[in-house]
Amino acid sequence: MLSSNTFMRAAKSVSPAIKAIPSRTYAQAAGTWASQKVAMSNLEQDKFINYQRIEDNLEIVRKRQVTFLFHHGVFFLCDSSVCILNRPLTLSEKVVYGHLDDAVNQDIVRGESYLKLRPDRVACQDATAQMALLQFMSAGLPSVAVPTTVHCDHLIQAQKSGVPDLARAIDLNKEVYDFLASASAKYNIGFWKPGSGIIHQIILENYAFPGGLMIGTDSHTPNAGGLGMVAIGVGGADAVDVMADIPWELKCPKVIGVNLTGQLNKWASAKDIILKVAGILTVKGGTGAIVEYTGAGVDTLSCTGMGTICNMGAEIGATTSMFPFNDRMGEYLRSTNRGDIAQYAEKFSHNLRADKGAEYDQMIEINLDTLEPHINGPFTPDLATPLSKFKETAIKNDWPTELKVGLIGSCTNSSYEDMARSASLVEQANKHGLKLKSKYTVTPGSEQVRATIERDGIMDTLTNAGGVVLANACGPCIGQWDRQDIKKGEKNSIITSYNRNFTGRNDANPATHAFVASPEIVTALSIAGDLTFNPLTDSLTGADGKPFKLDPPTGDALPQKGYDAGENTYQAPPADRSQVSVAVSPTSNRLQLLKPFEKWNGKDIEGIPILIKVKGKCTTDHISMAGPWLKYRGHLDNISNNMLIGAINIVNGEANKIKNVFTGEFAGVPDTARDYKARGVKWVVVGDENYGEGSSREHAALEPRYLNGAAIIVKSFARIHETNLKKQGMLPLTFANPSDYDLIDPTDKVDVVGLTDFQPGKPLTLRLHKEDGKTQDITLNHTFNEGQIAWFKAGSALNLMREKTA
């Protein structure tokens, strides 16, 4: 979309009769909200919630009297009666537009405009923070511009149990932790030490607030939507923009409404709502949209339950998910010693809920009265099966019915309520002389949750029955699991309360059938040791030989005695940062200073090979695996050795085995790419639908760029990955006709034509050079705007930033 000034110039050339848009200034606020200084966090007493900005911006966008819209080559003048913002606004629109950098001139059209926004804060987990901080350092700035935190949760491998695993991680990752701690201290960043907990739980407990806008370098950042925040997962380069005081860019989201009526039955939980929604929308149905939950059913859910729903919204590709502010959020804020924020939000609640009559691009209706527990999977989080139909489905599909391991916790389901309800089932089994039949692991979401469930006896209940409490970290959820009970390739089933279950995601075993359910269902099935056990209808046999049925789970949403903070694991930035030094050893295999990528040469791309034509699903786990590779997240050269090693080559149906067009030999994908790079040859990747689905990991874009990739050409992209590719100077392109994917032979040489006249909305051409000498042209679409084209020409967004700050 064009700026209003550009509209005016163009409109005048079309019709001189059109009067100029009067100059506007920001609304002069009466100070109603600005006069109340409420700290964002108890840990940042000098950083205040800015409700005045939301109030001012919304007043501006609601009162804009004249708006020009440019659509299909025609300018439209809309008066105040039909102007796009002269209508009831949804909740997410209020929060997003309330954070506009320039509310006067910003074009706002859902699904079209690129918004420039000013987030309230940034959060980074330790795996992505390494590259984000390395990029920030290379920009040459003295301090972050907005409140920022770093959380050490990804590098702790689950092996034995919490205490020894944490000690081992601190020893193995000392160099990285020291770097993150010193860089945080240097650049005025709050640092959460290893053992603190998972980033999203720490954010919910300490930093999330209703009406805030936050970006985080992890795809499950939307967890904070459980506290009414617009929290969006991004790549590290986006975080660097915000940390460097540059407006953050986001395509104006569409809005999907999910209307909840009724109340959950005794076995169903908040997790089942998002499992149901994932089945409806699939892994890409939420792409480009914010999901808003509405209706009377919202008030029946706990705050942490709402967080669970928003967290797993990442699995439907949504930009984020959120709930309107209500009493349950207020209760949680007060329980976590933030009563002043609760009181402030209550006064501002008119802008923390949707306007009456707000319109949604899509509306989903869910009656909680009839919602039954679901189990999703295997191999994809959107394969949703109601519990009543799961047994027959499992048998029909020959899924292994013996349940090897049940795993509860993670950033999605590790609240006090989750643990308490799970423990209530274990207590019942214990009374009948039973322990957990399957292996069973418990991952507390934070040190606060861990300390509180220990104090209240919940931990003893779970461990006495055979459970193992892991470190307060991501662990098996992201593949940080040294699993020993099966061999790789052995077909087996596990069930988790996590969010993601792609092939090999948890244990690197492609034969593991991983299913996702609520912690209560995971626990019930682990007591039985049977994947097909239905606790609503089936009986267990007690130690006395008598059958019994489990009663529905129970548990408090919040601890009656309040939270126990546990060990203090927070490092505040020092008052004097001038003497802090950040050292990166030139011989390190974990950390590597960045060198700028080369600029575009001003020419079309000609005669380059296809590195790999990918068959089927290709997530960021396929492009840049986690697990053992996490230790190289700060070393671009080393981690590039995992580039696309999980992608399936359409030629032979194998992973990490492609043909080198120069030698004729088959080799690994990164090895072949390095050979092409050494020859000075660029290359492209061809992929399928929703390419780059999954984690926000920026390395899935950095690695192809580093190894000399030029373009990724696919049927469709996942949102975060497409943006990450643009930020690194790559060309994410899509087939105008998705069936053109079938026209491409992996042996083709290709040109990308049209770059010398690269413009927003103007397609490019893919020219195929066949082995028989024939050529064929295919139309490629892109979503680049003018600013993003500048990134491409500069070689990367960071290059452009560096030029501007030099």
PyMOL commands that set and color helices and strands:
alter all, ss='L'
color gray80, all
select helices_A, chain A and resi 4-14+51-63+91-97+126-139+162-172+174-186+199-206+221-227+236-243+270-281+296-300+303-316+327-335+339-347+349-351+387-396+416-431+447-455+458-464+475-478+519-528+620-623+627-632+636-642+669-678+699-706+719-727+738-743+755-757+786-794+797-805
alter helices_A, ss='H'
color red, helices_A
select strands_A, chain A and resi 39-41+44-48+67-71+74-78+114-117+121-125+148-151+190-192+213-216+230-233+248-251+254-261+289-294+320-322+362-367+374-376+384-386+403-409+439-443+468-469+492-496+512-516+540-541+547-548+570-571+605-613+658-659+666-667+683-686+709-714+731-735+749-753+764-769+775-781
alter strands_A, ss='S'
color yellow, strands_A
deselect
rebuild
show_as cartoon
